[in-house]
Structure formats: structure tokens, C-alpha cells
């Protein structure tokens, strides 16, 4: 640890006042067993904790507004008109969900406060009340319009209707001829996240029957779409600053502002182009969360992580976007990602703090010293978290049919191999299995195919790779697992034993191969030049995937006939992870496929598919076992065909549009599927 790191650490401790015992416990909770909340608290617990925090944020001031932030060092700030505006609809939802009229009374107080700070022009001031009461803000005005409209729709309060009209008129007056909003904007910068202004203006235009507002919204949507990068599904200029714009990056909070703004504006105005762009961007964010198992706080235009911290508000906002899309399309991947994003926020919520400004609040960042609103709890994070929990509850209450499944465009995938009249191979192709130290597939394959006399010519084994000690410590800190310290040191000695019933007492893949007399070698990387050299040295014609990592092009090309893989789903529609479960979830046929591996995810040519009867499966484990047995059998059939004929069976190529990539199913959905299978 160098001097610069120590100085930064000291500054962080001072900024967050972590020398105080209560704040130190908050900081410790960011790195020690952060998943405790997921084990110990229900969604209802989290909802009530966040709702009670919002109450305290309003009670911390006497003007009826909601205080913008609670700082670990200095406590509550001052009322924030912008977020008080869009917290109002959340209060109405809480009143309905909890059957508690106190939230209606609080919404009334918030509305009275907002009406008291509206400027003569019709605009509302930017920033918190302690910082500004006179300078107008277009973005903040629109967020307040959202609250005014929700209250007007609920109560028919004419004051809100009039204030809404005046605010919308002002926004139309100051709009640039280009369609952008620049005048009075934050840092005088035209941004595409101002789409989150436009959506509320469009909503107001529809509510008030005001064509001028709708036309202004349409112009701004057109301006935003001019800055849409279709190749990367990215909206340029969506960041807070010019530096962000130059770097083509943004915090996930304003990415979500942009995506939701474009999506909702397009829905109000009937723009298919805008809706498609927003949904494509939302799916790009989904993919990033699934691949990393987290959503980094800052992303660039290629959706690459540019920060190590998470923006918790951005997580909740994206969850809301995905749940909104799920309600329309029924794509379970959207629900799945939303549940994971919400879990990240649930895990970060401080549930048992002594400090009433902390308990139940949602920090700006995870960890709390991250760069987005560091060492503080912004009220909008709690607002979006509550909205996400309520939307999640609604989504899980009923089954939504998958309305936009991909459609196969080619011939049906082959379900049978051509008849073999006689063996055509002058010499059987040489076959190698590629695997990893921790996989049992080599033993399973050899056991299942022993009756046919199969014996691989070579087995290539990737060694288990352990990062350095400090790398593992940093990972555990970032994931909140620092309390789980065992096994951090590299393991020396014999290979780790593998659980396997049919391995004849072997303790590793290499030991099994030695006992069976099968040539085998271990390599540090399955994609290394050494791996390619070994395969060529053994004159391998065909590779069979037996549980290794992702294969790269040089290794795939090392065998003349390619790489066979058994996949636990029917291709082309079901690619990726847990596809047996996803097929059952979607009430589609469950099955398995044998295909050639290419550089995509389960996108290689299909050789054979088979539907599996899973009607007897009473839970997910039984479902998977049935499909796994079938896929090993099917792979053996294809392998025998190749060994007897010296060639691959007829191939059916896949178009990208014919399938979807699925990811690990969230435990909530696994439980729901288990219940359904148990009933059937």
C-alpha cells in the first residue's frame, strides 16, 4: 500500500466520519457479509424500512419537502423540490399498498411545499432550497410536473392542474429550435438524459390535451435520437458533464434517465423508432449486469465498466425499466435481471443502524464511499428502490406470457442421424476431450459410452487458476465476503478431489486418465498455444467439449472436424445458461442439442436435437437430471456416427435472430418453477 493510497484512505475516513463508531459499523457492513439482508429480511421488511426512512427525510424539515440527502458526517441537508416532486407518486403507491392514509397526508404536504416554491415564470428552482430559490431549472421543473400530475389525477386538485400548465408552458418557451433543452440547464449543457424531462412533458400534454407540449416533446425525442449510436445501443451525451460526453461514458443513474425518458416519451407519442432504441439500450445494460453479476456505476458506450463501485439508484431504475418491458413483452430475462438488480440494492440497504438518518436508507454508492453521492443517502435512491420493490411484487403476482419469442427462419433442426449402411471411415478420427480440473464430464462420458467401446485418444485438462492473494482479498472485499477468510492462500500438493460416482476412486481427471490408460495433459489455459500444440502432436481430428471454459478461435480451429458440444436446451431458440429451466418456465418443449462450438454462445451449427419427456420431473433438479442423461446419450450417438463415417452429420446453421441467450435463473424464479413442477 503506497503513500497515495494511504492519503486517499485518510480522506475517505474523514469525509465519511468513519472514526465515529456508528459510521464505522456502516462502513464495515459494506464489506462483511453483505448478503446477510437477503437471508434475514423479506421484501416487505425492506419496503417498510425505506418508507420509514422517507418519512424521516420529510420530518427533518418543517416546510413539507423531502430533504435531499443524509450525510454521514453532517446529517440532513435541506428540502429538494425536484425529488420531492417525483417522490409524490411513490407516496401514493405506498398509501395504496400499505393501506395507510398517512402517506396521502404526506403527499399533500409535499404538494403544498412545491406550489409554494413555483416561480412567477411557471418554472421551479434547481438544487436544494438551502442553495437556491430563484434560479429556474428545466429538468427539475419536469420532475416536479410528474408529482403535480399524479396528485391532480388522484384528487382533482385544480391548483396542481394550473401549476402543471404553467410549468409546461415555460418549458415550451425555453426549448432550443433544435429540440434540445440548453437554457438554464445544469452546467448549460444539452444532454440526452433530458429525455427524462420530455417524458413528463409528454405525459402532461396528454393529460391536459395540450398539443404544444406534445409537439415540443416530439421535437426533443427527434433530437435525442440524432445522438443514438445504433451499433452499440448507446445514447451519446447522456452523462452529467462535458468530460463524460467527450469520454462517451455515464453514471448508470443518467443512463437510466435517458432510456426511461426515451421509452416513455415514445409510448406516449407512438414512436416505434424511439421505443426500439430504448429497448435495445435496456437490453445492453441487462447483458452487462448478467455477464458481470453486477451493474458498474459508470459505463462507456460499449457498455464496458468504467468504475468499481455500483450506483444503487441506477440499479433500481434499470430494474424498473426491465419490469416495465417485462409487463409488455413477457420476456423472462427482463424479470430475471430486475430481480438481480434489486437484490444488489437490498443487500446494500442498512437495516439495523442506530442512526435514524441511516437506518432504512439507500446510499448513493455501493460501497458507500463510491464516487456517486459518496458517504451519503440520497432520497431519490430510496424512492426508486421502493418503486422497484412494488413493481417486482406486481410482476410476480401473475404469469406474463412471453409474447415476443424469436421465430425460426431456417429448416427444422435435425432430429435423427442419417442411416449408416456400413463403416465408411478408413481410419476412425482421433478424438480428444477438453475439460477442466474441477469437471466430472470426462468420467461421465467414459462411463456412459463404455458399452460402445469408446476411449478418447487424448484428454486436455485446464488447471484450476487461482488469482494472487491480494487479488482474492480485494474481490472478497468488493463482494462483501471478507468474513469468509479460509482458503485464501494458494493450495499446494495433490489436485483437489472430485465428487464422482463413476470415476473408479480417482481423485482428479488426470488421475482417472492415468488409471484408465488414457493419454492426458494439464495446461494453464485451454486456449494457450501449448494446448494447440498438444492437440496437433496427438493428431486430433475431433474435439468433444467436456466442461472447460469459453473456447477461442485458435483452439476451435485446431481440430479438422471441429468441437462437439452437448447443450441442455433445444437450439436455436434456447442458448446460454439454465436453458432446461427456462424452457420449462416458458412452457416450451424441453430438450437437448448437439452442436459445433464457434466463437459465439451456443450459435454453432446444429447436428442433432431431441425433445425430452420431463413430465415426471417434480422439481428443477429432477428436470436437469433427465435432460443431462439425454444429452450425454445424444452426444454419444453423434460421436459414434462420426467415428463410423469419418465425417460430421448434416449441419443446420443458425441465424442470430432465431434464438436468445439466457442467464442463470434467479432463486425466486427457481422456487416458483419448483412449485409449478411439484403441482404438475
Secondary structure, DSSP 8 states (H G I E B T S, - for coil): --HHHHHHHHHHHHHTTTTSHHHHHHHHTTTB-TTHHHHH--HHHHHHHHHHHHHHHHHTSSSSS-BSEEETTTEE--BBHHHHHHHHHHHHHHHHHHT-THHHHHHHHHHHHHHHH--TTS--B-SBTTT-SSSB-HHHHHHHHHHHHHHHHHH--HHHHHHHHHHHHHHHHH--TTS---TT-GGG---GGGHHHHHHHHHHHHHHT-HHHHHHHHHHHHHHHTTEETTTTEETT-SSSHHHHHHTEEEHHHHHHHHHHHHHHHHHHT-HHHHHHHHHHHHHHHHHHHHHTS--SEEETT--B--SSEEHHHHHHHHHHHHHHHHHH--HHHHHHHHHHHHHHHHHS--S-SSTTTTT---SEESTTSSSSTTEEEHHHHHHHHHHHHHHHHHHHS-----------SS----S----SS---SS---EEEEEETT--HHHHHHHHTGGGT---SEEEEE------HHHHHHHHHHTTBTT--TT-S---SS------TTSTT-SSHHHHHHHHT--EEEES-TTSHHHHHHHHHTT--EEEE-S-----HHHHTTSTT-EEEEESS-TTTEEESSHHHHHHHTT---EEEEEE--SSSS-S-EEEEEE---TT--SHHHHHHHHHHHHHHHHHHHHHHHHHHSS----B---GGG-EEE----HHHHHHHHHHHHH-
